[in-house]
Amino acid sequence: MPPPGLPDDLQEFKAGGSGEWFPAAEIRYYTNVFLVQDDKLLLGYKKRGLGIHKYNGFGGKVEPKESTMDAALRELQEEAGITAPLIHAGTLLFVVPGEKWAHIDIFRAEEYTGTITESDEMRPEWFDTNNIPFDNMWEEDRYWLPLLLSKQHFSGRADFEREGEKYSPKKWWIGIDSTT
Ligand SMILES: COc1nc(N)nc2c1ncn2[C@H]1C[C@H](O)[C@@H](COP(=O)(O)OP(=O)(O)OP(=O)(O)O)O1
């Protein structure tokens, strides 16, 4: 059974952790874009802000009056210097008690135009898809990134405990959209 905040018609893929889901809170919207070409995945090493020193896709906050797609394209241009046709790959909710829920629309791209360029925020780097640096990424990425790579549309939720800048996963649930 999917946790609160996710659609009902999902097939469980991975779940773990323990305890109760944290209560509902206001939502803040983010985007995240992953470029996949053949057996290579483009990630960015985050140089500042949330997730500093971790590898992640390229993305950030959706600005007021901006569509999610427009926000994803803007962040990809700002952070990696490229533009790309984006495919919606999935949606994730990240929950930390006392903070707004992070609703992240995740996109996949398979081609791009422009020159991949380091920015103030991200240092782009290609990885083999069989050698993704999960130990230096957000912990729950290892559960859903295989679905992005296999083109299965997903939704998930992960609740974290926070101590200072350390986020520890408490409970997570990832499902595959039954229509894919
Ligand atoms: C907690 O789990 C998370 N996992 C993953 N994989 N990605 C996450 C998680 N929490 C946040 N993110 C993503 C969402 C965004 O792509 C970035 C954070 O965006 P940021 O705060 O840097 O937003 P910007 O608008 O770029 O920030 P500035 O205001 O500094 O430009 O991380």
Ligand as a Chemical Component Dictionary entry (heavy atoms), coordinates in Angstrom:
data_LIG
# 
_chem_comp.id                   LIG 
_chem_comp.type                 NON-POLYMER 
_chem_comp.pdbx_formal_charge   0 
_chem_comp.three_letter_code    LIG 
# 
loop_
_chem_comp_atom.comp_id 
_chem_comp_atom.atom_id 
_chem_comp_atom.alt_atom_id 
_chem_comp_atom.type_symbol 
_chem_comp_atom.charge 
_chem_comp_atom.model_Cartn_x 
_chem_comp_atom.model_Cartn_y 
_chem_comp_atom.model_Cartn_z 
_chem_comp_atom.pdbx_ordinal 
LIG C1  C1  C 0 16.553 14.291 0.265  1  
LIG O1  O1  O 0 16.666 13.634 -0.871 2  
LIG C2  C2  C 0 16.985 14.138 -2.076 3  
LIG N1  N1  N 0 17.413 13.242 -2.985 4  
LIG C3  C3  C 0 17.750 13.645 -4.223 5  
LIG N2  N2  N 0 18.188 12.728 -5.103 6  
LIG N3  N3  N 0 17.687 14.940 -4.637 7  
LIG C4  C4  C 0 17.256 15.821 -3.740 8  
LIG C5  C5  C 0 16.881 15.487 -2.440 9  
LIG N4  N4  N 0 16.480 16.620 -1.817 10 
LIG C6  C6  C 0 16.618 17.633 -2.703 11 
LIG N5  N5  N 0 17.075 17.129 -3.866 12 
LIG C7  C7  C 0 17.379 17.867 -5.108 13 
LIG C8  C8  C 0 16.259 18.712 -5.624 14 
LIG C9  C9  C 0 17.012 19.758 -6.405 15 
LIG O2  O2  O 0 17.347 19.256 -7.691 16 
LIG C10 C10 C 0 18.269 19.945 -5.594 17 
LIG C11 C11 C 0 18.186 21.070 -4.581 18 
LIG O3  O3  O 0 17.967 22.250 -5.237 19 
LIG P1  P1  P 0 18.562 23.620 -4.651 20 
LIG O4  O4  O 0 18.124 23.817 -3.253 21 
LIG O5  O5  O 0 20.025 23.645 -4.901 22 
LIG O6  O6  O 0 17.781 24.597 -5.569 23 
LIG P2  P2  P 0 18.303 25.808 -6.445 24 
LIG O7  O7  O 0 17.072 26.491 -6.924 25 
LIG O8  O8  O 0 19.264 25.327 -7.495 26 
LIG O9  O9  O 0 19.090 26.611 -5.365 27 
LIG P3  P3  P 0 19.657 28.088 -5.351 28 
LIG O10 O10 O 0 18.562 28.904 -4.724 29 
LIG O11 O11 O 0 20.875 27.962 -4.491 30 
LIG O12 O12 O 0 19.974 28.463 -6.782 31 
LIG O13 O13 O 0 18.453 18.750 -4.854 32 
# 
loop_
_chem_comp_bond.comp_id 
_chem_comp_bond.atom_id_1 
_chem_comp_bond.atom_id_2 
_chem_comp_bond.value_order 
_chem_comp_bond.pdbx_ordinal 
LIG C1  O1  SING 1  
LIG O1  C2  SING 2  
LIG C2  N1  SING 3  
LIG C2  C5  DOUB 4  
LIG N1  C3  DOUB 5  
LIG C3  N2  SING 6  
LIG C3  N3  SING 7  
LIG N3  C4  DOUB 8  
LIG C4  C5  SING 9  
LIG C4  N5  SING 10 
LIG C5  N4  SING 11 
LIG N4  C6  DOUB 12 
LIG C6  N5  SING 13 
LIG N5  C7  SING 14 
LIG C7  C8  SING 15 
LIG C7  O13 SING 16 
LIG C8  C9  SING 17 
LIG C9  O2  SING 18 
LIG C9  C10 SING 19 
LIG C10 C11 SING 20 
LIG C10 O13 SING 21 
LIG C11 O3  SING 22 
LIG O3  P1  SING 23 
LIG P1  O4  DOUB 24 
LIG P1  O5  SING 25 
LIG P1  O6  SING 26 
LIG O6  P2  SING 27 
LIG P2  O7  DOUB 28 
LIG P2  O8  SING 29 
LIG P2  O9  SING 30 
LIG O9  P3  SING 31 
LIG P3  O10 DOUB 32 
LIG P3  O11 SING 33 
LIG P3  O12 SING 34 
# 
